[in-house]
Amino acid sequence: MTIHNLYIFDRSGTCLHYSEWHRRRQAGIPKEEEFKLMFGMLFSLRSFVSKMSPTDMRDGFLSFHTSRYRLHYLETPSGLRLVLNTDLSVSSAREALQHIYSNLFVEFVVKNPLCPPRAPVQSELFRARLDAFIRGLPFFAAAPRLSAAAPPAGSAVPAWAAASTVIPYGAQRYPMGHNAPYGAQ
């Protein structure tokens, strides 16, 4: 289990804070563009969920997942949006996001007179406490790596295999840049 990154957006889409821990692959675009894409996706997804839901969605959407990661989402009454990306083994990070908002963001940013509202977070105390909290979560752990033992003489280990993670039985994963066979998930 692992945590990849955290975004905190205000209601207008400004990224107030970004942290990453075990992100294996960068987006390949400037961070500002990545923030705009993430906020745009959240805005569209929230709109889609509210229009397509057969019942009244009090909380909107809470998370979604792809074949590689799970995005956990919390929107506060003030319009602050927290996004935590984890691996698939983390089923819910709602309590962690609520703790980040109420016990860290409100205490060290909102109540801090030196932190201007709607401006990127500059508080080192907030950053340090956030990092300590994330690292203390039960689902914060580095993904297991392949053994660093030397390969037998005369055999070559492909570069992608040296950096791959160990996958539990039944959860096949393909290295980056390689497509899974048709129909495989």
C-alpha positions, 0 to 999 in steps of 0.5 A: 500500500502506498500514497502517491500525492496530494493536491489541495485546491480552492473553489476557483481551481488554484492549487494551494498545496501539492505534495508527493511521496511515492509517485513513480511517473511524472506527467511530463507537463509543467506542474501548473498544467497538471494542476489545471488538468486535475481540477478540470477533471474533478469539476467535470467528474463532479458535474457528471456524477451529480447529473447522472445519479439516480438519487440525491448525492449529498457527498457527490463522489468520494473516489474513483479508480483506474487499473493503476491508482485510486483517487480519493476526493473530499470537498469541504463546505467552503469549496476546498478540494482535497485529492489524495492518490493512492494505490488500489489497495487503499479502499477509503482515505476519507477519514485521512482527508477529513483529518488533513482538512480539519486538524492540519489545514484549518489549524495551521493555514486558516487560523494562521494570520501570516497565511493569506487566504486563497494563496498557495500555502507557505507554512513550513509547520503545515508542510511538516505536520502534513508529511508526518501525518501521511507517513504515519498512516497505516497505508503509507509504505513504500511499494515492495521492490524486487530483490537487489541480488545480482543476476546469475552470471551471463544473464541480463535483467531488463531495465524495467524489471529492475525497477518493477514492484513485486506483484501478489499472485493473481494481480498481473501488472505490466511494465510502463510502456508495455500494453496489456494483452487485449481483455487483460485488466 
